Amino acid sequence: MREEYEAIVAAGFQVQIDDPRLAMHYMLTPDEDVAQARGWAWRRVEILNHALRNVAPEQVRHHTCYGINMGPRTSDMELKHLADIIVTIRAGFYSFEMANPRHEHEWRVWSTSSCRTARC
């Protein structure tokens, strides 16, 4: 994808990475615990960052979410287990949709100074 990302920026656009699987992986792999899901997420971000290595972060937006699930959100990974990983993505902008009662309080993870410096 590196070539595609670079071509998008060269054409004068920003790259938007739509990656709901990053947040949904834990829910979709019920045999994994949080540590295993985090390991998977770290590898995914490492690969993404490699593909984005020649693109300025200011030209990249990253989006993840818990997907469209009309049922109860009982199997979602808590944001506190993802925030430190998300902020290592080579992006200047992040979008994380959490518009449901299960996650309505989790925005507070961003208020900690350690999270703002990529150590949530």
Biopython code that builds the backbone (N, CA, C, O; Angstrom):
import numpy as np
from Bio.PDB.StructureBuilder import StructureBuilder

atoms = [
    (1, "MET", "N", (0.809, -1.197, 0.000)),
    (1, "MET", "CA", (0.000, 0.000, 0.000)),
    (1, "MET", "C", (0.858, 1.269, 0.000)),
    (1, "MET", "O", (0.346, 2.357, -0.262)),
    (2, "ARG", "N", (2.139, 1.144, 0.287)),
    (2, "ARG", "CA", (3.008, 2.316, 0.326)),
    (2, "ARG", "C", (2.889, 3.146, -0.946)),
    (2, "ARG", "O", (2.740, 4.366, -0.884)),
    (3, "GLU", "N", (2.953, 2.491, -2.085)),
    (3, "GLU", "CA", (2.895, 3.220, -3.360)),
    (3, "GLU", "C", (1.558, 3.950, -3.521)),
    (3, "GLU", "O", (1.520, 5.084, -3.997)),
    (4, "GLU", "N", (0.485, 3.307, -3.129)),
    (4, "GLU", "CA", (-0.827, 3.945, -3.223)),
    (4, "GLU", "C", (-0.920, 5.151, -2.296)),
    (4, "GLU", "O", (-1.415, 6.202, -2.700)),
    (5, "TYR", "N", (-0.448, 5.012, -1.056)),
    (5, "TYR", "CA", (-0.475, 6.130, -0.116)),
    (5, "TYR", "C", (0.335, 7.307, -0.642)),
    (5, "TYR", "O", (-0.104, 8.454, -0.563)),
    (6, "GLU", "N", (1.511, 7.022, -1.175)),
    (6, "GLU", "CA", (2.360, 8.085, -1.711)),
    (6, "GLU", "C", (1.716, 8.749, -2.928)),
    (6, "GLU", "O", (1.819, 9.964, -3.094)),
    (7, "ALA", "N", (1.057, 7.968, -3.775)),
    (7, "ALA", "CA", (0.387, 8.523, -4.959)),
    (7, "ALA", "C", (-0.779, 9.427, -4.560)),
    (7, "ALA", "O", (-1.003, 10.467, -5.179)),
    (8, "ILE", "N", (-1.508, 9.033, -3.539)),
    (8, "ILE", "CA", (-2.627, 9.856, -3.052)),
    (8, "ILE", "C", (-2.123, 11.219, -2.595)),
    (8, "ILE", "O", (-2.700, 12.248, -2.944)),
    (9, "VAL", "N", (-1.056, 11.225, -1.820)),
    (9, "VAL", "CA", (-0.485, 12.482, -1.321)),
    (9, "VAL", "C", (0.103, 13.290, -2.478)),
    (9, "VAL", "O", (-0.059, 14.510, -2.524)),
    (10, "ALA", "N", (0.779, 12.627, -3.407)),
    (10, "ALA", "CA", (1.361, 13.328, -4.555)),
    (10, "ALA", "C", (0.294, 13.998, -5.410)),
    (10, "ALA", "O", (0.564, 15.001, -6.070)),
    (11, "ALA", "N", (-0.922, 13.444, -5.400)),
    (11, "ALA", "CA", (-2.029, 14.029, -6.160)),
    (11, "ALA", "C", (-2.687, 15.189, -5.415)),
    (11, "ALA", "O", (-3.616, 15.814, -5.927)),
    (12, "GLY", "N", (-2.204, 15.473, -4.204)),
    (12, "GLY", "CA", (-2.710, 16.622, -3.464)),
    (12, "GLY", "C", (-3.795, 16.302, -2.449)),
    (12, "GLY", "O", (-4.441, 17.209, -1.925)),
    (13, "PHE", "N", (-3.999, 15.037, -2.170)),
    (13, "PHE", "CA", (-5.024, 14.630, -1.210)),
    (13, "PHE", "C", (-4.385, 14.167, 0.088)),
    (13, "PHE", "O", (-3.182, 13.914, 0.153)),
    (14, "GLN", "N", (-5.215, 14.061, 1.121)),
    (14, "GLN", "CA", (-4.776, 13.411, 2.355)),
    (14, "GLN", "C", (-5.150, 11.934, 2.273)),
    (14, "GLN", "O", (-6.104, 11.555, 1.592)),
    (15, "VAL", "N", (-4.391, 11.124, 2.970)),
    (15, "VAL", "CA", (-4.682, 9.696, 3.056)),
    (15, "VAL", "C", (-5.558, 9.470, 4.279)),
    (15, "VAL", "O", (-5.223, 9.921, 5.374)),
    (16, "GLN", "N", (-6.670, 8.780, 4.102)),
    (16, "GLN", "CA", (-7.466, 8.374, 5.257)),
    (16, "GLN", "C", (-7.418, 6.862, 5.347)),
    (16, "GLN", "O", (-7.798, 6.154, 4.415)),
    (17, "ILE", "N", (-6.948, 6.386, 6.475)),
    (17, "ILE", "CA", (-6.898, 4.957, 6.746)),
    (17, "ILE", "C", (-8.159, 4.606, 7.531)),
    (17, "ILE", "O", (-8.313, 5.024, 8.678)),
    (18, "ASP", "N", (-9.050, 3.847, 6.923)),
    (18, "ASP", "CA", (-10.260, 3.381, 7.612)),
    (18, "ASP", "C", (-9.973, 1.974, 8.116)),
    (18, "ASP", "O", (-9.856, 1.037, 7.326)),
    (19, "ASP", "N", (-9.862, 1.831, 9.407)),
    (19, "ASP", "CA", (-9.388, 0.585, 10.001)),
    (19, "ASP", "C", (-10.242, 0.151, 11.190)),
    (19, "ASP", "O", (-9.742, 0.112, 12.315)),
    (20, "PRO", "N", (-11.521, -0.176, 10.970)),
    (20, "PRO", "CA", (-12.335, -0.622, 12.098)),
    (20, "PRO", "C", (-11.834, -1.919, 12.721)),
    (20, "PRO", "O", (-12.108, -2.187, 13.891)),
    (21, "ARG", "N", (-11.108, -2.722, 11.962)),
    (21, "ARG", "CA", (-10.625, -3.999, 12.512)),
    (21, "ARG", "C", (-9.684, -3.784, 13.694)),
    (21, "ARG", "O", (-9.611, -4.632, 14.584)),
    (22, "LEU", "N", (-8.970, -2.669, 13.716)),
    (22, "LEU", "CA", (-8.054, -2.415, 14.836)),
    (22, "LEU", "C", (-8.791, -2.473, 16.165)),
    (22, "LEU", "O", (-8.312, -3.102, 17.108)),
    (23, "ALA", "N", (-9.939, -1.834, 16.254)),
    (23, "ALA", "CA", (-10.715, -1.835, 17.500)),
    (23, "ALA", "C", (-11.595, -3.074, 17.631)),
    (23, "ALA", "O", (-11.921, -3.487, 18.744)),
    (24, "MET", "N", (-11.983, -3.670, 16.503)),
    (24, "MET", "CA", (-12.920, -4.794, 16.544)),
    (24, "MET", "C", (-12.246, -6.158, 16.695)),
    (24, "MET", "O", (-12.922, -7.147, 16.977)),
    (25, "HIS", "N", (-10.952, -6.225, 16.514)),
    (25, "HIS", "CA", (-10.252, -7.519, 16.533)),
    (25, "HIS", "C", (-10.545, -8.323, 17.796)),
    (25, "HIS", "O", (-10.808, -9.524, 17.728)),
    (26, "TYR", "N", (-10.499, -7.665, 18.931)),
    (26, "TYR", "CA", (-10.719, -8.355, 20.209)),
    (26, "TYR", "C", (-12.097, -9.016, 20.245)),
    (26, "TYR", "O", (-12.232, -10.161, 20.675)),
    (27, "MET", "N", (-13.103, -8.296, 19.795)),
    (27, "MET", "CA", (-14.461, -8.826, 19.777)),
    (27, "MET", "C", (-14.588, -9.996, 18.790)),
    (27, "MET", "O", (-15.332, -10.947, 19.033)),
    (28, "LEU", "N", (-13.857, -9.912, 17.683)),
    (28, "LEU", "CA", (-13.963, -10.917, 16.630)),
    (28, "LEU", "C", (-13.100, -12.149, 16.885)),
    (28, "LEU", "O", (-13.205, -13.134, 16.155)),
    (29, "THR", "N", (-12.260, -12.110, 17.895)),
    (29, "THR", "CA", (-11.409, -13.251, 18.234)),
    (29, "THR", "C", (-11.596, -13.595, 19.711)),
    (29, "THR", "O", (-10.723, -13.303, 20.528)),
    (30, "PRO", "N", (-12.719, -14.210, 20.058)),
    (30, "PRO", "CA", (-13.045, -14.443, 21.476)),
    (30, "PRO", "C", (-12.071, -15.362, 22.202)),
    (30, "PRO", "O", (-12.080, -15.400, 23.432)),
    (31, "ASP", "N", (-11.234, -16.099, 21.484)),
    (31, "ASP", "CA", (-10.257, -16.968, 22.149)),
    (31, "ASP", "C", (-9.014, -16.213, 22.620)),
    (31, "ASP", "O", (-8.201, -16.760, 23.365)),
    (32, "GLU", "N", (-8.864, -14.952, 22.186)),
    (32, "GLU", "CA", (-7.703, -14.167, 22.595)),
    (32, "GLU", "C", (-8.001, -13.366, 23.859)),
    (32, "GLU", "O", (-9.126, -12.917, 24.076)),
    (33, "ASP", "N", (-6.982, -13.199, 24.678)),
    (33, "ASP", "CA", (-7.124, -12.302, 25.821)),
    (33, "ASP", "C", (-6.636, -10.908, 25.400)),
    (33, "ASP", "O", (-6.204, -10.715, 24.264)),
    (34, "VAL", "N", (-6.705, -9.962, 26.301)),
    (34, "VAL", "CA", (-6.336, -8.580, 25.980)),
    (34, "VAL", "C", (-4.875, -8.504, 25.522)),
    (34, "VAL", "O", (-4.573, -7.804, 24.555)),
    (35, "ALA", "N", (-3.980, -9.200, 26.190)),
    (35, "ALA", "CA", (-2.564, -9.147, 25.825)),
    (35, "ALA", "C", (-2.338, -9.666, 24.399)),
    (35, "ALA", "O", (-1.557, -9.084, 23.647)),
    (36, "GLN", "N", (-3.000, -10.728, 24.036)),
    (36, "GLN", "CA", (-2.856, -11.265, 22.676)),
    (36, "GLN", "C", (-3.430, -10.303, 21.639)),
    (36, "GLN", "O", (-2.836, -10.101, 20.580)),
    (37, "ALA", "N", (-4.573, -9.714, 21.941)),
    (37, "ALA", "CA", (-5.184, -8.755, 21.021)),
    (37, "ALA", "C", (-4.305, -7.517, 20.872)),
    (37, "ALA", "O", (-4.182, -6.971, 19.776)),
    (38, "ARG", "N", (-3.696, -7.074, 21.963)),
    (38, "ARG", "CA", (-2.776, -5.934, 21.887)),
    (38, "ARG", "C", (-1.551, -6.288, 21.040)),
    (38, "ARG", "O", (-1.077, -5.455, 20.267)),
    (39, "GLY", "N", (-1.043, -7.492, 21.173)),
    (39, "GLY", "CA", (0.089, -7.927, 20.348)),
    (39, "GLY", "C", (-0.263, -7.888, 18.871)),
    (39, "GLY", "O", (0.528, -7.438, 18.042)),
    (40, "TRP", "N", (-1.460, -8.365, 18.553)),
    (40, "TRP", "CA", (-1.941, -8.308, 17.169)),
    (40, "TRP", "C", (-2.022, -6.858, 16.700)),
    (40, "TRP", "O", (-1.598, -6.541, 15.589)),
    (41, "ALA", "N", (-2.560, -5.981, 17.535)),
    (41, "ALA", "CA", (-2.709, -4.565, 17.169)),
    (41, "ALA", "C", (-1.342, -3.910, 16.965)),
    (41, "ALA", "O", (-1.166, -3.140, 16.020)),
    (42, "TRP", "N", (-0.379, -4.201, 17.830)),
    (42, "TRP", "CA", (0.969, -3.628, 17.662)),
    (42, "TRP", "C", (1.560, -4.041, 16.319)),
    (42, "TRP", "O", (2.145, -3.213, 15.621)),
    (43, "ARG", "N", (1.414, -5.318, 15.947)),
    (43, "ARG", "CA", (1.943, -5.781, 14.661)),
    (43, "ARG", "C", (1.242, -5.088, 13.499)),
    (43, "ARG", "O", (1.884, -4.704, 12.521)),
    (44, "ARG", "N", (-0.071, -4.928, 13.606)),
    (44, "ARG", "CA", (-0.839, -4.256, 12.555)),
    (44, "ARG", "C", (-0.362, -2.811, 12.376)),
    (44, "ARG", "O", (-0.180, -2.347, 11.250)),
    (45, "VAL", "N", (-0.161, -2.110, 13.486)),
    (45, "VAL", "CA", (0.290, -0.723, 13.417)),
    (45, "VAL", "C", (1.719, -0.646, 12.888)),
    (45, "VAL", "O", (2.047, 0.271, 12.134)),
    (46, "GLU", "N", (2.554, -1.571, 13.262)),
    (46, "GLU", "CA", (3.927, -1.594, 12.749)),
    (46, "GLU", "C", (3.927, -1.726, 11.221)),
    (46, "GLU", "O", (4.690, -1.044, 10.537)),
    (47, "ILE", "N", (3.084, -2.591, 10.700)),
    (47, "ILE", "CA", (2.986, -2.774, 9.250)),
    (47, "ILE", "C", (2.426, -1.505, 8.592)),
    (47, "ILE", "O", (2.933, -1.062, 7.562)),
    (48, "LEU", "N", (1.395, -0.934, 9.182)),
    (48, "LEU", "CA", (0.817, 0.297, 8.648)),
    (48, "LEU", "C", (1.849, 1.418, 8.630)),
    (48, "LEU", "O", (1.986, 2.123, 7.630)),
    (49, "ASN", "N", (2.571, 1.582, 9.727)),
    (49, "ASN", "CA", (3.583, 2.635, 9.794)),
    (49, "ASN", "C", (4.685, 2.424, 8.752)),
    (49, "ASN", "O", (5.216, 3.389, 8.201)),
    (50, "HIS", "N", (5.020, 1.188, 8.491)),
    (50, "HIS", "CA", (6.014, 0.903, 7.448)),
    (50, "HIS", "C", (5.494, 1.363, 6.085)),
    (50, "HIS", "O", (6.242, 1.943, 5.297)),
    (51, "ALA", "N", (4.228, 1.108, 5.811)),
    (51, "ALA", "CA", (3.630, 1.538, 4.541)),
    (51, "ALA", "C", (3.527, 3.061, 4.450)),
    (51, "ALA", "O", (3.557, 3.620, 3.353)),
    (52, "LEU", "N", (3.405, 3.729, 5.590)),
    (52, "LEU", "CA", (3.276, 5.191, 5.621)),
    (52, "LEU", "C", (4.618, 5.907, 5.801)),
    (52, "LEU", "O", (4.643, 7.126, 5.967)),
    (53, "ARG", "N", (5.699, 5.191, 5.771)),
    (53, "ARG", "CA", (7.003, 5.749, 6.145)),
    (53, "ARG", "C", (7.428, 6.969, 5.328)),
    (53, "ARG", "O", (8.191, 7.795, 5.829)),
    (54, "ASN", "N", (6.965, 7.106, 4.108)),
    (54, "ASN", "CA", (7.352, 8.247, 3.269)),
    (54, "ASN", "C", (6.266, 9.311, 3.170)),
    (54, "ASN", "O", (6.362, 10.232, 2.360)),
    (55, "VAL", "N", (5.241, 9.181, 3.991)),
    (55, "VAL", "CA", (4.133, 10.136, 3.974)),
    (55, "VAL", "C", (4.176, 10.934, 5.274)),
    (55, "VAL", "O", (4.252, 10.363, 6.362)),
    (56, "ALA", "N", (4.127, 12.245, 5.151)),
    (56, "ALA", "CA", (4.141, 13.093, 6.347)),
    (56, "ALA", "C", (2.894, 12.831, 7.184)),
    (56, "ALA", "O", (1.794, 12.747, 6.637)),
    (57, "PRO", "N", (3.046, 12.701, 8.496)),
    (57, "PRO", "CA", (1.881, 12.452, 9.349)),
    (57, "PRO", "C", (0.759, 13.475, 9.155)),
    (57, "PRO", "O", (-0.416, 13.141, 9.312)),
    (58, "GLU", "N", (1.113, 14.713, 8.816)),
    (58, "GLU", "CA", (0.099, 15.744, 8.611)),
    (58, "GLU", "C", (-0.801, 15.435, 7.410)),
    (58, "GLU", "O", (-1.856, 16.049, 7.250)),
    (59, "GLN", "N", (-0.392, 14.499, 6.581)),
    (59, "GLN", "CA", (-1.161, 14.116, 5.400)),
    (59, "GLN", "C", (-1.997, 12.850, 5.643)),
    (59, "GLN", "O", (-2.616, 12.327, 4.717)),
    (60, "VAL", "N", (-2.012, 12.360, 6.894)),
    (60, "VAL", "CA", (-2.666, 11.084, 7.195)),
    (60, "VAL", "C", (-3.712, 11.262, 8.280)),
    (60, "VAL", "O", (-3.458, 11.878, 9.314)),
    (61, "ARG", "N", (-4.893, 10.713, 8.029)),
    (61, "ARG", "CA", (-5.946, 10.594, 9.043)),
    (61, "ARG", "C", (-6.176, 9.103, 9.278)),
    (61, "ARG", "O", (-6.247, 8.321, 8.331)),
    (62, "HIS", "N", (-6.288, 8.724, 10.530)),
    (62, "HIS", "CA", (-6.570, 7.321, 10.861)),
    (62, "HIS", "C", (-7.919, 7.240, 11.558)),
    (62, "HIS", "O", (-8.198, 7.994, 12.490)),
    (63, "HIS", "N", (-8.744, 6.322, 11.095)),
    (63, "HIS", "CA", (-10.068, 6.117, 11.676)),
    (63, "HIS", "C", (-10.210, 4.670, 12.120)),
    (63, "HIS", "O", (-9.903, 3.745, 11.368)),
    (64, "THR", "N", (-10.672, 4.485, 13.337)),
    (64, "THR", "CA", (-11.086, 3.168, 13.790)),
    (64, "THR", "C", (-12.352, 3.332, 14.617)),
    (64, "THR", "O", (-12.677, 4.432, 15.064)),
    (65, "CYS", "N", (-13.059, 2.232, 14.816)),
    (65, "CYS", "CA", (-14.310, 2.275, 15.564)),
    (65, "CYS", "C", (-14.672, 0.843, 15.955)),
    (65, "CYS", "O", (-13.983, -0.112, 15.597)),
    (66, "TYR", "N", (-15.748, 0.723, 16.683)),
    (66, "TYR", "CA", (-16.212, -0.598, 17.089)),
    (66, "TYR", "C", (-17.189, -1.201, 16.091)),
    (66, "TYR", "O", (-17.827, -2.210, 16.391)),
    (67, "GLY", "N", (-17.317, -0.612, 14.931)),
    (67, "GLY", "CA", (-18.142, -1.163, 13.870)),
    (67, "GLY", "C", (-19.632, -0.979, 14.122)),
    (67, "GLY", "O", (-20.063, -0.447, 15.145)),
    (68, "ILE", "N", (-20.385, -1.437, 13.155)),
    (68, "ILE", "CA", (-21.842, -1.334, 13.234)),
    (68, "ILE", "C", (-22.357, -2.625, 13.849)),
    (68, "ILE", "O", (-22.418, -3.664, 13.193)),
    (69, "ASN", "N", (-22.719, -2.541, 15.089)),
    (69, "ASN", "CA", (-23.219, -3.705, 15.818)),
    (69, "ASN", "C", (-24.406, -3.216, 16.629)),
    (69, "ASN", "O", (-24.249, -2.436, 17.569)),
    (70, "MET", "N", (-25.561, -3.663, 16.271)),
    (70, "MET", "CA", (-26.769, -3.193, 16.942)),
    (70, "MET", "C", (-27.000, -3.888, 18.286)),
    (70, "MET", "O", (-27.899, -3.502, 19.034)),
    (71, "GLY", "N", (-26.210, -4.889, 18.593)),
    (71, "GLY", "CA", (-26.378, -5.612, 19.850)),
    (71, "GLY", "C", (-25.652, -4.940, 20.993)),
    (71, "GLY", "O", (-25.067, -3.873, 20.809)),
    (72, "PRO", "N", (-25.677, -5.540, 22.167)),
    (72, "PRO", "CA", (-24.965, -4.981, 23.324)),
    (72, "PRO", "C", (-23.456, -5.016, 23.084)),
    (72, "PRO", "O", (-22.951, -5.929, 22.431)),
    (73, "ARG", "N", (-22.759, -4.052, 23.597)),
    (73, "ARG", "CA", (-21.320, -3.902, 23.363)),
    (73, "ARG", "C", (-20.526, -4.596, 24.467)),
    (73, "ARG", "O", (-19.583, -4.010, 24.999)),
    (74, "THR", "N", (-20.874, -5.799, 24.814)),
    (74, "THR", "CA", (-20.261, -6.475, 25.954)),
    (74, "THR", "C", (-18.896, -7.089, 25.651)),
    (74, "THR", "O", (-18.177, -7.461, 26.578)),
    (75, "SER", "N", (-18.528, -7.201, 24.394)),
    (75, "SER", "CA", (-17.266, -7.866, 24.041)),
    (75, "SER", "C", (-16.214, -6.927, 23.464)),
    (75, "SER", "O", (-15.177, -7.390, 22.989)),
    (76, "ASP", "N", (-16.455, -5.635, 23.493)),
    (76, "ASP", "CA", (-15.490, -4.676, 22.956)),
    (76, "ASP", "C", (-14.289, -4.527, 23.883)),
    (76, "ASP", "O", (-14.413, -4.624, 25.103)),
    (77, "MET", "N", (-13.140, -4.292, 23.289)),
    (77, "MET", "CA", (-11.956, -3.971, 24.083)),
    (77, "MET", "C", (-12.097, -2.534, 24.590)),
    (77, "MET", "O", (-12.537, -1.654, 23.850)),
    (78, "GLU", "N", (-11.733, -2.303, 25.816)),
    (78, "GLU", "CA", (-11.797, -0.954, 26.358)),
    (78, "GLU", "C", (-10.724, -0.082, 25.704)),
    (78, "GLU", "O", (-9.631, -0.555, 25.394)),
    (79, "LEU", "N", (-11.048, 1.182, 25.502)),
    (79, "LEU", "CA", (-10.125, 2.117, 24.868)),
    (79, "LEU", "C", (-8.799, 2.203, 25.616)),
    (79, "LEU", "O", (-7.759, 2.425, 24.996)),
    (80, "LYS", "N", (-8.816, 2.033, 26.919)),
    (80, "LYS", "CA", (-7.566, 2.127, 27.678)),
    (80, "LYS", "C", (-6.548, 1.083, 27.228)),
    (80, "LYS", "O", (-5.351, 1.243, 27.469)),
    (81, "HIS", "N", (-7.010, 0.016, 26.578)),
    (81, "HIS", "CA", (-6.105, -1.017, 26.076)),
    (81, "HIS", "C", (-5.641, -0.738, 24.650)),
    (81, "HIS", "O", (-4.776, -1.447, 24.136)),
    (82, "LEU", "N", (-6.200, 0.281, 24.006)),
    (82, "LEU", "CA", (-5.855, 0.605, 22.617)),
    (82, "LEU", "C", (-5.205, 1.976, 22.442)),
    (82, "LEU", "O", (-4.445, 2.182, 21.496)),
    (83, "ALA", "N", (-5.490, 2.895, 23.327)),
    (83, "ALA", "CA", (-5.074, 4.289, 23.124)),
    (83, "ALA", "C", (-3.574, 4.423, 22.917)),
    (83, "ALA", "O", (-3.146, 5.156, 22.026)),
    (84, "ASP", "N", (-2.766, 3.738, 23.710)),
    (84, "ASP", "CA", (-1.316, 3.862, 23.566)),
    (84, "ASP", "C", (-0.831, 3.318, 22.234)),
    (84, "ASP", "O", (0.202, 3.755, 21.728)),
    (85, "ILE", "N", (-1.557, 2.377, 21.664)),
    (85, "ILE", "CA", (-1.196, 1.826, 20.362)),
    (85, "ILE", "C", (-1.618, 2.790, 19.256)),
    (85, "ILE", "O", (-0.853, 3.051, 18.328)),
    (86, "ILE", "N", (-2.827, 3.311, 19.360)),
    (86, "ILE", "CA", (-3.350, 4.218, 18.335)),
    (86, "ILE", "C", (-2.442, 5.424, 18.146)),
    (86, "ILE", "O", (-2.178, 5.822, 17.011)),
    (87, "VAL", "N", (-1.962, 6.007, 19.228)),
    (87, "VAL", "CA", (-1.164, 7.229, 19.103)),
    (87, "VAL", "C", (0.222, 6.989, 18.513)),
    (87, "VAL", "O", (0.956, 7.948, 18.275)),
    (88, "THR", "N", (0.596, 5.742, 18.272)),
    (88, "THR", "CA", (1.871, 5.470, 17.602)),
    (88, "THR", "C", (1.712, 5.389, 16.086)),
    (88, "THR", "O", (2.705, 5.262, 15.370)),
    (89, "ILE", "N", (0.488, 5.459, 15.591)),
    (89, "ILE", "CA", (0.261, 5.436, 14.150)),
    (89, "ILE", "C", (0.777, 6.744, 13.560)),
    (89, "ILE", "O", (0.537, 7.819, 14.110)),
    (90, "ARG", "N", (1.479, 6.649, 12.448)),
    (90, "ARG", "CA", (2.045, 7.830, 11.776)),
    (90, "ARG", "C", (0.930, 8.633, 11.132)),
    (90, "ARG", "O", (0.800, 8.671, 9.909)),
    (91, "ALA", "N", (0.129, 9.271, 11.966)),
    (91, "ALA", "CA", (-0.989, 10.076, 11.479)),
    (91, "ALA", "C", (-1.018, 11.388, 12.246)),
    (91, "ALA", "O", (-0.663, 11.444, 13.424)),
    (92, "GLY", "N", (-1.439, 12.425, 11.572)),
    (92, "GLY", "CA", (-1.587, 13.704, 12.231)),
    (92, "GLY", "C", (-2.955, 13.883, 12.837)),
    (92, "GLY", "O", (-3.167, 14.765, 13.668)),
    (93, "PHE", "N", (-3.896, 13.035, 12.415)),
    (93, "PHE", "CA", (-5.282, 13.151, 12.861)),
    (93, "PHE", "C", (-5.842, 11.767, 13.143)),
    (93, "PHE", "O", (-5.533, 10.809, 12.435)),
    (94, "TYR", "N", (-6.668, 11.664, 14.181)),
    (94, "TYR", "CA", (-7.263, 10.392, 14.568)),
    (94, "TYR", "C", (-8.773, 10.561, 14.744)),
    (94, "TYR", "O", (-9.245, 11.587, 15.233)),
    (95, "SER", "N", (-9.504, 9.551, 14.344)),
    (95, "SER", "CA", (-10.954, 9.522, 14.540)),
    (95, "SER", "C", (-11.292, 8.183, 15.169)),
    (95, "SER", "O", (-10.932, 7.131, 14.642)),
    (96, "PHE", "N", (-11.985, 8.229, 16.297)),
    (96, "PHE", "CA", (-12.362, 7.000, 16.996)),
    (96, "PHE", "C", (-13.801, 7.160, 17.454)),
    (96, "PHE", "O", (-14.072, 7.838, 18.445)),
    (97, "GLU", "N", (-14.716, 6.543, 16.739)),
    (97, "GLU", "CA", (-16.132, 6.661, 17.060)),
    (97, "GLU", "C", (-16.499, 5.722, 18.206)),
    (97, "GLU", "O", (-16.170, 4.536, 18.196)),
    (98, "MET", "N", (-17.182, 6.285, 19.183)),
    (98, "MET", "CA", (-17.565, 5.513, 20.362)),
    (98, "MET", "C", (-18.947, 5.939, 20.835)),
    (98, "MET", "O", (-19.184, 6.046, 22.038)),
    (99, "ALA", "N", (-19.844, 6.177, 19.918)),
    (99, "ALA", "CA", (-21.155, 6.734, 20.262)),
    (99, "ALA", "C", (-22.110, 5.638, 20.731)),
    (99, "ALA", "O", (-23.077, 5.310, 20.044)),
    (100, "ASN", "N", (-21.835, 5.089, 21.880)),
    (100, "ASN", "CA", (-22.743, 4.118, 22.487)),
    (100, "ASN", "C", (-22.533, 4.146, 23.996)),
    (100, "ASN", "O", (-21.460, 4.527, 24.464)),
    (101, "PRO", "N", (-23.536, 3.751, 24.752)),
    (101, "PRO", "CA", (-23.443, 3.841, 26.217)),
    (101, "PRO", "C", (-22.293, 3.041, 26.818)),
    (101, "PRO", "O", (-21.771, 3.421, 27.866)),
    (102, "ARG", "N", (-21.893, 1.968, 26.197)),
    (102, "ARG", "CA", (-20.816, 1.132, 26.723)),
    (102, "ARG", "C", (-19.494, 1.905, 26.798)),
    (102, "ARG", "O", (-18.668, 1.659, 27.677)),
    (103, "HIS", "N", (-19.314, 2.830, 25.874)),
    (103, "HIS", "CA", (-18.035, 3.525, 25.775)),
    (103, "HIS", "C", (-18.113, 5.025, 26.062)),
    (103, "HIS", "O", (-17.122, 5.736, 25.897)),
    (104, "GLU", "N", (-19.264, 5.505, 26.485)),
    (104, "GLU", "CA", (-19.449, 6.950, 26.600)),
    (104, "GLU", "C", (-18.488, 7.625, 27.578)),
    (104, "GLU", "O", (-18.237, 8.824, 27.451)),
    (105, "HIS", "N", (-17.954, 6.904, 28.531)),
    (105, "HIS", "CA", (-17.044, 7.487, 29.521)),
    (105, "HIS", "C", (-15.579, 7.420, 29.099)),
    (105, "HIS", "O", (-14.732, 8.076, 29.705)),
    (106, "GLU", "N", (-15.276, 6.648, 28.083)),
    (106, "GLU", "CA", (-13.877, 6.325, 27.781)),
    (106, "GLU", "C", (-13.080, 7.456, 27.155)),
    (106, "GLU", "O", (-11.858, 7.353, 27.049)),
    (107, "TRP", "N", (-13.728, 8.521, 26.741)),
    (107, "TRP", "CA", (-12.992, 9.667, 26.208)),
    (107, "TRP", "C", (-12.000, 10.194, 27.236)),
    (107, "TRP", "O", (-11.025, 10.858, 26.885)),
    (108, "ARG", "N", (-12.250, 9.898, 28.487)),
    (108, "ARG", "CA", (-11.383, 10.414, 29.553)),
    (108, "ARG", "C", (-9.953, 9.878, 29.472)),
    (108, "ARG", "O", (-9.034, 10.471, 30.037)),
    (109, "VAL", "N", (-9.767, 8.775, 28.780)),
    (109, "VAL", "CA", (-8.410, 8.236, 28.641)),
    (109, "VAL", "C", (-7.487, 9.259, 27.975)),
    (109, "VAL", "O", (-6.284, 9.263, 28.234)),
    (110, "TRP", "N", (-8.030, 10.111, 27.134)),
    (110, "TRP", "CA", (-7.223, 11.120, 26.438)),
    (110, "TRP", "C", (-6.833, 12.270, 27.364)),
    (110, "TRP", "O", (-5.946, 13.052, 27.019)),
    (111, "SER", "N", (-7.459, 12.393, 28.511)),
    (111, "SER", "CA", (-7.157, 13.513, 29.402)),
    (111, "SER", "C", (-5.909, 13.281, 30.239)),
    (111, "SER", "O", (-5.413, 14.225, 30.853)),
    (112, "THR", "N", (-5.393, 12.087, 30.285)),
    (112, "THR", "CA", (-4.188, 11.832, 31.072)),
    (112, "THR", "C", (-2.972, 12.320, 30.303)),
    (112, "THR", "O", (-2.878, 12.120, 29.092)),
    (113, "SER", "N", (-2.065, 12.942, 30.983)),
    (113, "SER", "CA", (-0.879, 13.472, 30.308)),
    (113, "SER", "C", (-0.059, 12.353, 29.695)),
    (113, "SER", "O", (0.560, 12.551, 28.649)),
    (114, "SER", "N", (-0.038, 11.186, 30.314)),
    (114, "SER", "CA", (0.760, 10.091, 29.748)),
    (114, "SER", "C", (0.187, 9.627, 28.422)),
    (114, "SER", "O", (0.947, 9.203, 27.552)),
    (115, "CYS", "N", (-1.123, 9.689, 28.234)),
    (115, "CYS", "CA", (-1.720, 9.277, 26.978)),
    (115, "CYS", "C", (-1.403, 10.276, 25.876)),
    (115, "CYS", "O", (-1.206, 9.892, 24.724)),
    (116, "ARG", "N", (-1.352, 11.527, 26.218)),
    (116, "ARG", "CA", (-1.036, 12.540, 25.218)),
    (116, "ARG", "C", (0.404, 12.408, 24.732)),
    (116, "ARG", "O", (0.746, 12.935, 23.674)),
    (117, "THR", "N", (1.240, 11.721, 25.480)),
    (117, "THR", "CA", (2.640, 11.527, 25.071)),
    (117, "THR", "C", (2.890, 10.096, 24.646)),
    (117, "THR", "O", (4.031, 9.634, 24.674)),
    (118, "ALA", "N", (1.845, 9.385, 24.253)),
    (118, "ALA", "CA", (1.937, 8.019, 23.719)),
    (118, "ALA", "C", (2.303, 6.978, 24.776)),
    (118, "ALA", "O", (2.830, 5.918, 24.441)),
    (119, "ARG", "N", (2.029, 7.268, 26.044)),
    (119, "ARG", "CA", (2.265, 6.285, 27.104)),
    (119, "ARG", "C", (1.022, 6.229, 27.990)),
    (119, "ARG", "O", (1.073, 6.608, 29.160)),
    (120, "CYS", "N", (-0.079, 5.763, 27.441)),
    (120, "CYS", "CA", (-1.367, 5.759, 28.157)),
    (120, "CYS", "C", (-1.333, 4.837, 29.355)),
    (120, "CYS", "O", (-2.330, 4.714, 30.068)),
]
sb = StructureBuilder()
sb.init_structure("model")
sb.init_model(0)
sb.init_chain("A")
sb.init_seg("    ")
for serial, (resi, resn, name, xyz) in enumerate(atoms, 1):
    if name == "N":
        sb.init_residue(resn, " ", resi, " ")
    sb.init_atom(name, np.array(xyz, "f"), 0.0, 1.0, " ", f" {name:<3s}", serial, name[0])
structure = sb.get_structure()
